[in-house]
Amino acid sequence: MMRSHSRSGFVIAVAILIADQLTKFVVTDLLGIASPGDAMELLPFFDLRFVPNVGVSLGLLPADSPAMRWALVAMTAFIAIGVGIWMTREKNGQDRVALAMVLGGALGNILDRARFGYVVDFADLHFGEWRPFLVFNVADAAITIGVLVLVIRALLVRDKPDSSAETPRTPTENLENA
């Protein structure tokens, strides 16, 4: 039973990886938004805008050399492996889906960094000049949502105990049944 759960987690992760790479292909190749400064307004509050992200979240740890680029690839791959192992061992279905989202997003961004030396970001949500988020991509959104689900569940949700498990007896019940 656990194997099919692990498999479904990997299917979700691969689906996110494919969606991420497909959207990046559409934006950069089909729509031609492939150079810094290229943009296309879709809605008054949402643009497609090419931004090569050489760092990790919020531009931290910029990979401005080949050694740093491959160090980031290795570091994020190591984290992705850890998330994949955690996902295979996780018993809670909601947490497994959240971990699959994190894994799929990480794989999408790792693939970009290995291929291009940067992560392709393109989704620019803004309200006038105010941008509540940095320019992002499908992988970033999946990672963010997955992490938020894990944090919210860890802090606020208490799973009900499994009703199929035998309830421990009190010392009085043990004496009565003896």
C-alpha positions as CSV (number, residue, x, y, z in Angstrom):
1,M,0.0,0.0,0.0
2,M,2.8,2.4,0.9
3,R,4.4,1.8,-2.5
4,S,1.4,3.1,-4.4
5,H,1.3,6.2,-2.2
6,S,5.0,6.8,-2.9
7,R,4.4,6.3,-6.6
8,S,1.5,8.8,-6.6
9,G,3.8,11.3,-4.9
10,F,6.4,10.9,-7.6
11,V,3.7,11.2,-10.3
12,I,2.6,14.5,-8.8
13,A,6.2,15.7,-8.6
14,V,6.8,14.7,-12.3
15,A,3.6,16.5,-13.3
16,I,4.8,19.7,-11.6
17,L,8.2,19.3,-13.2
18,I,6.5,19.0,-16.7
19,A,4.1,21.9,-16.1
20,D,7.0,24.1,-14.9
21,Q,9.2,23.2,-17.9
22,L,6.3,23.5,-20.4
23,T,5.3,27.0,-19.1
24,K,8.9,28.1,-19.3
25,F,9.1,26.8,-22.9
26,V,5.9,28.5,-23.9
27,V,7.0,31.9,-22.4
28,T,10.6,31.8,-23.7
29,D,10.3,29.9,-27.0
30,L,6.8,30.3,-28.3
31,L,6.1,33.8,-27.0
32,G,9.7,34.9,-27.4
33,I,10.0,36.4,-23.9
34,A,13.6,35.2,-23.5
35,S,15.8,38.2,-22.7
36,P,16.0,40.5,-19.7
37,G,13.6,43.3,-20.2
38,D,11.2,41.3,-22.4
39,A,7.6,41.4,-21.1
40,M,4.0,41.0,-22.2
41,E,1.1,42.4,-20.3
42,L,-1.7,39.8,-19.9
43,L,-3.8,41.6,-17.4
44,P,-3.5,45.0,-15.7
45,F,-2.0,43.2,-12.7
46,F,-0.2,40.3,-14.3
47,D,2.7,40.3,-16.9
48,L,4.9,37.7,-18.4
49,R,8.4,39.1,-17.8
50,F,11.7,37.3,-18.4
51,V,13.9,37.3,-15.3
52,P,17.0,35.1,-15.1
53,N,17.4,34.2,-11.4
54,V,21.0,33.3,-10.6
55,G,20.4,33.0,-6.9
56,V,18.1,31.1,-4.7
57,S,15.0,32.5,-3.0
58,L,15.0,36.3,-2.8
59,G,18.2,36.5,-4.7
60,L,20.3,35.0,-1.9
61,L,23.4,33.1,-2.7
62,P,24.0,34.4,-6.2
63,A,25.6,31.8,-8.5
64,D,27.9,34.3,-10.2
65,S,30.6,31.7,-11.1
66,P,30.5,28.2,-12.6
67,A,31.6,26.7,-9.2
68,M,28.8,28.5,-7.4
69,R,26.3,27.4,-10.0
70,W,27.2,23.7,-9.6
71,A,27.3,24.1,-5.8
72,L,23.7,25.4,-5.9
73,V,22.7,22.5,-8.2
74,A,24.4,20.0,-5.8
75,M,22.8,21.7,-2.7
76,T,19.3,21.8,-4.1
77,A,19.7,18.2,-5.5
78,F,20.7,17.0,-2.0
79,I,17.6,18.8,-0.5
80,A,15.4,17.3,-3.2
81,I,16.7,13.8,-2.4
82,G,15.9,14.4,1.2
83,V,12.4,15.5,0.4
84,G,11.9,12.5,-1.9
85,I,13.0,10.1,0.9
86,W,10.7,11.9,3.4
87,M,7.8,11.7,0.9
88,T,8.2,7.9,0.6
89,R,8.1,7.5,4.4
90,E,5.3,10.0,5.0
91,K,2.1,8.4,6.1
92,N,-0.2,11.4,5.9
93,G,-1.6,11.9,2.4
94,Q,-1.8,15.7,2.6
95,D,1.8,15.9,3.7
96,R,2.8,13.6,0.9
97,V,1.1,15.8,-1.7
98,A,2.8,18.9,-0.2
99,L,6.2,17.1,-0.3
100,A,5.6,16.1,-3.9
101,M,4.9,19.8,-4.8
102,V,8.2,20.8,-3.1
103,L,10.0,18.0,-4.9
104,G,8.6,18.8,-8.4
105,G,9.3,22.4,-8.0
106,A,12.9,21.8,-6.9
107,L,13.5,19.5,-9.8
108,G,12.2,22.1,-12.3
109,N,14.5,24.7,-10.9
110,I,17.5,22.3,-10.7
111,L,16.9,21.5,-14.4
112,D,17.0,25.2,-15.3
113,R,20.1,25.9,-13.3
114,A,21.9,22.9,-14.8
115,R,20.8,23.8,-18.4
116,F,21.1,27.6,-18.3
117,G,23.1,28.6,-15.2
118,Y,20.0,30.4,-13.9
119,V,16.3,29.7,-13.1
120,V,13.8,31.1,-15.6
121,D,11.3,33.3,-13.8
122,F,8.4,34.9,-15.7
123,A,5.2,35.4,-13.7
124,D,5.0,39.0,-12.5
125,L,2.0,39.7,-10.3
126,H,1.7,43.4,-9.5
127,F,-0.8,46.1,-8.4
128,G,0.5,49.3,-10.1
129,E,4.1,49.5,-9.0
130,W,3.5,47.3,-5.9
131,R,4.8,43.8,-6.3
132,P,3.8,41.5,-3.4
133,F,6.0,38.8,-4.8
134,L,9.2,38.6,-6.8
135,V,8.9,37.4,-10.4
136,F,8.3,33.7,-10.1
137,N,7.5,30.5,-12.0
138,V,5.4,27.3,-11.6
139,A,8.2,25.6,-9.7
140,D,8.5,28.5,-7.2
141,A,4.7,28.5,-6.7
142,A,4.6,24.7,-6.1
143,I,7.5,24.9,-3.6
144,T,5.9,27.8,-1.7
145,I,2.4,26.2,-1.6
146,G,3.9,22.8,-0.5
147,V,6.0,24.4,2.3
148,L,3.0,26.5,3.5
149,V,0.9,23.3,3.7
150,L,3.5,21.5,5.7
151,V,4.0,24.5,8.1
152,I,0.3,25.1,8.6
153,R,-0.3,21.4,9.1
154,A,2.6,21.1,11.6
155,L,1.5,24.2,13.6
156,L,-2.3,24.1,13.4
157,V,-3.6,20.7,12.4
158,R,-3.8,17.8,14.8
159,D,-4.6,14.5,13.0
160,K,-7.1,12.4,14.7
161,P,-5.8,9.1,16.1
162,D,-6.3,6.0,13.9
163,S,-9.5,4.5,15.1
164,S,-8.4,1.0,13.9
165,A,-5.6,1.0,16.4
166,E,-6.4,-0.7,19.7
167,T,-7.0,1.8,22.5
168,P,-4.6,1.2,25.5
169,R,-6.3,-0.1,28.6
170,T,-6.1,1.7,31.9
171,P,-4.6,-0.2,34.8
172,T,-8.2,-0.7,36.3
173,E,-9.4,-2.3,33.0
174,N,-6.4,-4.6,33.0
175,L,-7.2,-5.8,36.5
176,E,-10.9,-6.2,35.7
177,N,-10.1,-8.4,32.7
178,A,-7.6,-10.5,34.6
